[in-house]
Amino acid sequence: MYAAVEHGPVLCSDSNILCLSWKGRVPKSEKEKPVCRRRYYEEGWLATGNGRGVVGVTFTSSHCRRDRSTPQRINFNLRGHNSEVVLVRWNEPYQKLATCDADGGIFVWIQYEGRWSVELVNDRGAQVSDFTWSHDGTQALISYRDGFVLVGSVSGQRHWSSEINLESQITCGIWTPDDQQVLFGTADGQVIVMDCHGRMLAHVLLHESDGVLGMSWNYPIFLVEDSSESDTDSDDYAPPQDGPAAYPIPVQNIKPLLTVSFTSGDISLMSNYDDLSPTVIRSGLKEVVAQWCTQGDLLAVAGMERQTQLGELPNGPLLKSAMVKFYNVRGEHIFTLDTLVQRPIISICWGHRDSRLLMASGPALYVVRVEHRVSSLQLLCQQAIASTLREDKDVSKLTLPPRLCSYLSTAFIPTIKPPIPDPNNMRDFVSYPSAGNERLHCTMKRTEDDPEVGGPCYTLYLEYLGGLVPILKGRRVSKLRPEFVIMDPRTDSKPDEIYANSLISTVIDSCNCSDSSDIELSDDWAAKKSPKISRASKSPKLPRISIEARKSPKLPRAAQELSRSPRLPLRKPSVGSPSLTRREFPFEDITQHNYLAQVTSNIWGTKFKIVGLAAFLPTNLGAVIYKTSLLHLQPRQMTIYLPEVRKISMDYINLPVFNPNVFSEDEDDLPGDAIWTD
């Protein structure tokens, strides 16, 4: 076999990821058909729970086609827990998600018409040690650390509960493969066996000195009925480029093995809970996390290497690294994956028909590509070359046949799409719409309020892996009106040629705003290989516009100059634009304050206009009209006008220019495409 961490930026959240769970996604064309596993496991959803009490549901894909359509929304941040989320468990047969927090709160989420909502809530007030669905998905087993255990239905009805009197805590609980018994592991090395009706069957001491960390079977977590139809019947199916053997062959006629992990790092493989001669795996790791793949032929054991065999460097002790070891059903060691991760691996889970292993370590998430068969020379060469190259675009620089270049590019196709395609090109990312029908959902937070630098500052975040990724910052510039400026994200890229074009010039802003440190968006979410969003800016100063500058085109120029807003100076006339003004400045005189857009409003806060301030953006970026009725007898209405925004080229001068006199504060109708919401 072969395993390697995916190339590309490290995926990170803004807090520690504590638990993982993955399930396959059924394509829309397959909703009314029996599930065909090969198509079913090409796409899926990864659930993550983090230290801030947020559950992330993120889309994943293992196919190698870049043009494959994705859902409109590829990430959900589910909020509702009041403490850190310690357990997430998918129920694949019923397409539900169970989440548990550190205070004992249990939520069961369900998705309907693209929205997630809480279907069931259970809060006993005690810490939950484990939550497990039965293999058919109809029952849930909940075990608490104080010895209380409960079995209920998927609809929330309690079947039975029991109080187990123990001197130690219950650490885990699982179902047997036939769902007729439940097993509980304790912190003093015992296994407690009960039947499906709550009757006590046995107490077995497995280890006198080590506690039980976890238990599992080398058996599919859920029994999903497979279709006998051909894998190519669906138009959504795309054959994998690695060949049919990239999908592991199901293990046939293998008796399920009970796997018990101990605090010492040892793992016992048992035919049943009363096996007197189990196979013991000495992993040599500590803080181990073990899980069988879906097919039951490969056991992944992740942990930190022990300090016993590690020496010390002249300037300090040798840093420990996390590693993953793989074993077969006989307990034989097959492969070891050394990582550069310096923190313990908290959780692992298999996905995409055992071709991916997902690992959480601190705030970082790692994706490991696993090849179950003997590694081909072509695969080894692909991984060696991809490790040397930095980015996917470097593949085109190699003198290779197109077919090999295409195969090499598949090594850079991420299983989980990063939140920002190119962090070094943030300006284009926030200025132009993304390709396809993808929708990005964001959260805005008030980040600072310093009277010395102006009004309050707000940061716009992308929701990702249960966390938030900063992309834009804005500041309020008026105390009377809800008016804002949106700042230009800084990058390392050289100034665009459009700035040097003599047809487009800029003006220095005269308002008092924050310094450059307020504009930078440096956050801890970026990791080793992920470039920071905030960089030193080399782009010129961008202009600002006052859309209240002219009350009437018939006024003389002197009167118009007097009526101009003192906060936002006006641009002087440019070619082809009699309504707006711009003037040229030397490149050396540009200050550090850059702005993308300005949001202006009437005094009542019912009409808003979004004006582009950057030279590469059209001036008219949209408008919002908000209507209310007297005594709220009629529904409130909001009309949003969004003109098409496209990449600027040399034909920039031919684009329509926004005229602030087209709309007045008393007008209701605005040109452009409107979206009406009730």
N, C-alpha and C positions, 0 to 999 in steps of 0.2 A: 504494500500500500504506500501511499504518499500523502502528505499533508503540508500545507503552506498557508501562511497568513496572506490575505488579499493585499494587493498593491494599491497604493493611493493614500489619501489623507486618513488619519485616524478619526473615527467617528466618536463624538463626545457629546455629553449632555452637560448641563450647568450644575449638576449635583451627582452624587454617587448613585450608580445603578445597582440595585440590591437584588433584583430577581428578573428572570427571563422566562418566556413561554412563547412557542411558535405554533401556528396552525396553517394548514393549506387553504388556498382561496379557490373557490369554485368559479370558473368563468361564467359570464352571463349566459352564453349559449349552452351551458351544461346544466343549468338550474333544474331542468325537468328530465334530465337523463341520469342513468346510474353513473356513479363517480368512476372515472378512469384515472388510476393513480398517477400515471405519467404526466397527464395534463394537470391534474389536481395539485401536484407538488412543485410545479414550475414557478408558481407565484404563491405568496402567502402574506401573513400579517404577524409581526413580532410585537409582543406585549412586553413592556418594561415597567418596573416600579422603581421609583427613586426616593431619595432622602427627603424631598420636599412634599411628599404626599401626592404626587402627580403620577398618573398612569399614562404611558405613551403607547400608542398603537401605530406602528409604522409599516408601510408596504415594503416587501422584499421580493426579489425576482432572481432566478438562477439561469434564465435562458440568455443566449448570447446575441440576440438581435437588438440593436440599439433603437430601431424604429418600432419596436413592439409597443402597442398602446398600453397606457397605465391608467389606473383610476383617476378621476378628477381630483380627488383629495387623497394624498399618500401619507398623511400623518394626522393623528388625533391626540390631543392632550386632554385626558379625562380627569376632572377635578371633583373632589368631594370628600376625600380622606383628610382627617385632621392631624395625622402623624405620618411618618415614613411608611411607604408601602413595602412590605416584606415578602409577600407572596402574590404571584399572578398565575392563574391556571385557566387555559382554554378548555372549553367543552366543544370539541369538533362536531359531534353528531347534532347538537342543538345550536351551534354557532353562538355560544354565550361565553362570557369572560367573568371569572371570579377573581376578586382582589381582596387582600387582607392587609390591614395596617398594624402598627406596633401596639396600638391600644386595644386591639381585639375586634375592631369593626370589619365586617365582611360585606362587600358589595357584589352583586351579580349584575353585570352590564349586558345590554342587548342592543343591537343595531337595527334601526328601522328607517328606511328611506334615507340612508346616508347619515343619520344622526344617532349618536349613542345616548342612551338613557339608563338610569338605574331601575332595574326590575325588582330586586329583592335587597333588603338590608337586614343584617343580623349583628347585633352588638351586645355581647354578653358581659363585657367589661373585663375580660381576662385575655391574656396573650394567647394567640393562636400559634401552635407549633407546626401544624401542617394542614393542608386542604387538598383532597384528592377526589377526582371524579371517578366513578366506576367505568369499566371499559366500554359499556354500552351508552354511557352518558346520562343515564336515568337517575343515578343516585350520587350524593356527595357525602364524603367522610370528612368530618371536622374534628381535629384533636387539639385540645388545649394543654398548656403546660402544667396546669394544676390537676390533671388527671381526668378531666371531664371530656367525654367523647360523644359525638352526635352523628347520626345518619339521617339524612333527609332526602326528599325527592328533588328533582330538577326544578319543580314548580314552587318549592318552598315549604312543602308539608313535612313535618317531623315524623320519621318512622320509629326511631327509638333513640334513647340516650342512656348513658351510664356513667357513674362516678367510680373511677378506679383508684383505690387507696394505695398509694405508692410512697416510698421514702424519697424517690427521685422524680424528675420531671419526664414527661413524654416529649420526645424529640421529633418523632416522625410517625406517619401512619400510611398504610397502603392497602389496596385490595389485592386479593389473589386473582390469578388470570381468569378464573371462572366466576368471580364476583360473589362467591359463597362464603368467604371468610375475610376478616380484616386483621391486619397485623400492626402492632405498635412497638416502636423501639424506644428505649428509655436511656437516661443518662448514666445508669449504672450497668449497662451491658445486657439488659434483658430484652426479650421479645415476648409480648403478650398477644395471645391469639383468641379471637372471638368470632362467633359465627355471624351470619348476616342478620340475625334476629336479636343480637346483643347478649347471647349466652357465652359465659367464659369457658374456653376450651383448654388453654394451656398457658403455663409460665415457663419460659426456657431461658437459662442463663448462657449467653454466648461467650462473654468475656468478663473476667473478674475485675480487671483493672481499667479497661477502656470502655467509654460510653459509645453508644450507637449514634452516628451522625446522620445517616440516611439509609433508606432501603429502596430497592427497585427490582423489577423483573426484566429479563431480556425477552420482552414480549411487547407487541404494539400497545401503545397507551390507549388507543381507541380502535375499535373494530369497525373500519369503514368498508362497506360492501364495494368490492371492485367490479368493474364492468367487464364483460367478456367481449365487448365490441372492439373493433380495431382502433389503435391509437391515432390513426390518421383520419378518423371520420369527422372530426371537428375542424372548422376553419380557423379556430384559434390555435391549433396545434402547430408547433414549429419543431422539427427534429433537432436535437442537440448536436452541435458541431463536433463534440467529442465522440459521437457515435453512441449506439444503443447501450454499450457496456458501461457508459458513464453512470447509469442508474444501477445500483446494486441489485443482484438477484436475491429474491426472498429466501431466507433460510428455511428449508423444509425438514419436518420431522425432528426438530430439536426440542427436547424437553425444557420447559422454562426453568431458568436458574434464578434463585433468590440471591441478590447481591446486597451485602451488608457492609457499610463503610464505618470504620471506627476512628476515634480521635487520634490514635497513634499513627494513622496513615495506612494501616493494613485493611485489606478488603477480602471478605470471605464469599466464595461462590458455593451456594448450597442448593441441593435438589429440593429441599423443603426446610421448614424451620427446625425440624428435629434431625437434620442430617448430622451424623456423628463424625464423619470424615470429610469436612469441606475442603475445597481448594483455596489456599490462602495466598493472596498476592501481596508481596512486600513492595509497596510502591516506592518507599524511600522519600516520600513527600509528606509535608504537613499541611494542615488546613485543606484537606482533599475535598474535591467535589467530583462525583462519579455519576455517569449516566450512560445507559445502553442506547445504541442507535435503534431506529424503528424496526429494522430487520432482525435485530437481536444477535448479530455476528461480531459486533465490535463494541468494546467498552472504552469510553474516554474517561481518563482520570486526570484531573487538573489540580495543581497545587504548587507550593513553593518548595524548592529544593532545600534540604536540610543543611545546617551549618557544619555538620561533623566533618565532612570531607572538603570543606572550603578553607583555603588558607587565607592569609592576610597580605595585602599589598603593603609596600613601604610607607605609603601615606595614609593607610587606614585599612579597615577590613574590606574584603571582597563583597561587592553587592550581590545579593541573591536575586535570582530571576525565577519567574513562573514558567512552568513547563507543562506539557500535556503528554501523557503516555497512553498508548493504545494497546489493548489486550484482546485476545480472542476468547471463545467460550471455554477453552481449557485452561485459561489463566496464563497463557504464554504471551510474553511481551513481543510486540510486533514492530512498533515504531515510537519514536520520541520526537516531539516537536519542541525545540528550544525557542523561547520567545525573549524579547527584550523588555518585557513587562516587569517592573520592579515592585508592583503591588500584588497582593493576593487576588486570585481569581475567585470572585464571590459566587458566580452562577454560570452555568453552561446549559445549552440546549441544542439539540439537533434540528435541522430543518432541510427542506427541499429534497426529500427522499434520501436523507443521510449524505447528501453531497456537500452540506455546509454544517459547520459547527460554530455556534455563536457563543462568545465569551464576554463576560462583564468583569472589568477590573477598575475599581474606583469610578470615575465619571466616563471612562473610555469603554467603547464596545469594539471588539475585534471579530472579524469574520475569517474563519479557516476553511479553505477548500480542501475537501477530503476525497482522495481517489482510492477506492476499495480494491481495485485490481492491481496487478503488478504495474509499476510505473513504466510507461513507454519512454523511449529515448526522446521522442518529439516533445512530450510533456516536460521532461527534465530540462531540455534545451529552452523551451518556452519560459519556464520559471527562472532559469539562470539569466537569460537575456532581459527579462522583465525586471529582475532585481537590479540590473545594471542601469537600465533606463530610468529616468526620473518621472516622465509623463508619457501619456499616450501619444501625444503629438510627435514625440521623438522617434516613434516607430517608422514614420515616413522617411526619416533620414537614412535608414538602413538600406543597403543594396540587396534587397531580398525580393523574390517573386511575389506578385500580389497575393497569391493564395497563402503564402507563409506570413506575409504582413497582416492579413486578415486574421489568421489564427493567433498571431502574437498579440493583436489588439484585444482579443477576448480576455487576456489576463488582466486588463485594466478596466473591464466592465464591472462596476460595483454591484454587489448583491443588494446593498442598501444605498439608495441615492443620497449623496451628501446634500445638506441644506442649501449650499451655495455652489453652483457648478465650478466657478473659478473665483476663489476669494481675492485674487489679484486684479480682478476686473469687476469690482463691486458697482462701479458707476453704471455700466451697461445693465447689470442685473437688476438694479432698482429703477432704472429709467425706461426700460422697454419690456413689453410683455414676453412671457416665456413661450416656448414653442408648444404646440399641442393644446389640449383642453385642460391643462393642469391648473389647479387653484391652490394658491398659497395662503394659508390662514395665519394671522399674526395676532400679537398681543402688544398693547401699548402701555407703558408704565411711566409715571412721573419720577424722574431720577434725581432731580436737584431743584432747589429754589434759592438762588443767591441773588439778593437785590443789587449787589455790586456789579454783576455781569449782565443784568437784565432780568427778564421775566423767567418763569419756571421753564425747565427743560424736560422734554419727553423723548423717550427712546422707543423705537418700533422694533419688535422682536419677531422672528420666525419661530413657530412652534415646531419642535423637532426632538424625537426620542424622549418625550416627557419633559424636555427642558426648553429654554429660550435662547435663540441666537440673535444677537444685536445686528441690525442692518442699517438703520437710519436714526438720526437724531434731529429734533426740531426744537425751536424756542419760541415762546410767545413774545411778541414785540409791542403789544398794545395793552394798556390797562383797562381801556374802556370797551374795546371791541375784541372778539375772539379771533385775533389775527396772529399768524405764525409764519416763520421762515423754516424751511427744511434744508439742512446742511448737506453739503456734498461729501460723501464718504471718500476717505483718502486712500490712495493706492500707490504702489511703487512704479506704476507704468509711466512712460514718458508722456509729455503733453501731446494730445491729439493734434493732428495737422489742422484740424478745423479751427483751433485756437489761433494758429499762425496765419490763417487765411485773412487777407485784407478785407474781404467782404463782411467779416464778422469781427467786431471789436467789443471791448468790455469797459466797464466803468467801475471806479472804486466806490465801495459802499461807505457811507458816512455815519451809519448808525452805531451806537455803542453796544457791542455784543461781546461774547466770551472770547477767550483766547483760544489758541489751537488745541490746547489740552482738553477743552470742553467738547471739541468736535470729534476727537478720536474715539473709536469704538473698540477698545481693547478689552477683551473679556477672557475669563479663565476657560471658556469652552474650547478654545483652540488648543490643540495638542501638538506633539512633536512634529509630525509631518504635515500638519495643517497650517498653512500660512495665516498670519494674523490679518484681521480685516483692516485694522488701522495702520496706516503707513505714513511716512513723511510725504507731504504733498508736493508735487512739482507742477500742478496745474495752476493756471492763472485765476485770479479773482473773478468771480461771476457776478453779474449785475443784479439789481433788484428793481422792481417796478412799482410805482404807485398807480393803482387803477382808479383812484379818486382825483387824479391830477386835474383833469379838464371837466368842468361842469357843462360846457357847451362849446362846440367848435367855432361859434361866432365870437367868442370873447377874444379881445386882443391878447397878444403874447405876454404883455406885462401883467395883465390880470391873471392869466393862467399860471405864471410863475409865482404870484402871491398866493394863489389857492392851492399850491402844491403841499402835500403832506411833509412836515419837517422830518419824519422818521425815515421815509423811503424815497430817495431822490429819483428823478425821472431820467430815462435815457434820451439822448438827443437824436435828432432825425437821422435815419439811415436810408440807403437807396431802396426805393420801392416801398417804404413804410412811412407815409405822411402822418400816421396817428401816433406812433411810438418813436422814441428818440434814443439814439446810441451815440457814443463818441469813442474814439480810439485812444488807447493809452499805451505808452511804451511797456514792453514786457517786464522790464526791471522794476517798474513802479507798482506791480501787483502785490497786494497784501496777502496775508494768510487766510483771510475770511472768504470762504467759498460757499455758495448757496445754489441749490437745485431749483427750488420753487418757493412760492409765497402763497399763503392762504389768506385771503381778505374777506371781510364780512361787512354787512350793514350794521347799523347801531343796535338793531333788534336781535341780531344773531339768527336770522331766518334765511338769509341768502349768502352763499359763500361762492367765491371764485378762486380757482387754482390757476396761478400764473407761472409759467416757466421762466426762470431767471437765467439758467445756463444757456450758453449760445448753441449747444447741440440739441436743445429741446424746443419744440414748438411753444409759442407763447401761451396759447390757449390750451390748458391741460384739463379743463372741465369746470363744472359748476354744480352746486347743490342748492335746491330750494326746499325749504321746510315749511309746511302749512299746518296751522292749528285752527280749530273752530272755537267760536265763543262758547264758553262753559263746557267745552269738550263734548259737544253733542254729536259731532261727526268724527269719523276716524282721522287720525293724524296721517298726513301724506308727506312723502319725501320723494323728490324727483332728482335723479342724478344724471348729469350730462357728461359723457365720456367720449371725446373725439379720439379717432385712431392716432396712436403714437407709433411712429416707425423710425427705423435707424436713419440718422442724418447722413446724407451724401453730399456731393458737390452741387446738387440741385437744391441745397438748403434755401437759397435766396428765393426760390419759386414757391416755397411753402406759404400757405395763408398766414397772415399775421393777425394776432388778436387785437381788436380795437376795444378799449375799455368803454367807449361811448355807445357800443352796440346795446349794452344792458344798462338799465338804471335800477336803483334799489326798489322801485315800485313795479317793475315789469316782472311778469311771471314766466313768459315763454322765452326760452333760450335756444339757439341753434345747436345742432349736433344730435348724437344718438342719446336717447333718454331711457333710463331704467326707472320704472315706477314701483315703489314698494309701499305696502300698506302696514 
